[in-house]
Amino acid sequence: MATSLMERRTVFMRVGEDRLGKDSVRLDKDTIARYNWEGGPTYFDAIMKHARQNNGKVLVPFNSIASARNIKLCTYFVMWRKLPDGDEYISGSIYDAGKGYLRGMDDGDKYTAPPEFLAPKATRWVKLFNLKQGRNFPFDDYMKDTYRSSDVEVVSMPLTECLENSKMSVIFAMRKDD
């Protein structure tokens, strides 16, 4: 069954491996004390736990130059990270997106960020529902379209190729039509 362009637009965000709460303190010019570097919840753990506790709703703050308007034109949001033994991802449907996140932000619509997120502010935020967590992201189901302005030629490339050739953390991708 054919789906519309809007129904297939997806924000794909690369996330580095990250444990929440890890920190370090410089004791002197030659000594750094690190703490909370082992164990503890991951970024993905905190998002999924918060969604389970809040009827599947979560607000995810992040830093990016991607415009909030372009994010709102997408239907899905995927956070992906490479692991030593494969990859892991969270996908969800976009309820809303915007710019200028401040810690504790609450619009009264039950979309809030996990309390473990300690960043006081971020350049963007996205509100997600219907979250799913998985391993081995289905890259073959997604393409990245690029446009050449001089002759308006559309060049499509597989999302895997785009990831290999780009350092971008946020990519606007298209799920292939069914």
Salt bridges, closest charged atoms under 4 A:
GLU17 OE2 - ARG81 NH1 3.33
ASP85 OD1 - ARG135 NH2 2.92
GLU88 OE1 - ARG81 NH2 2.61
ASP96 OD1 - LYS72 NZ 3.73
ASP107 OD2 - LYS127 NZ 2.66
ASP109 OD2 - LYS127 NZ 2.63
GLU116 OE2 - LYS49 NZ 3.94
GLU153 OE1 - ARG148 NH1 3.76
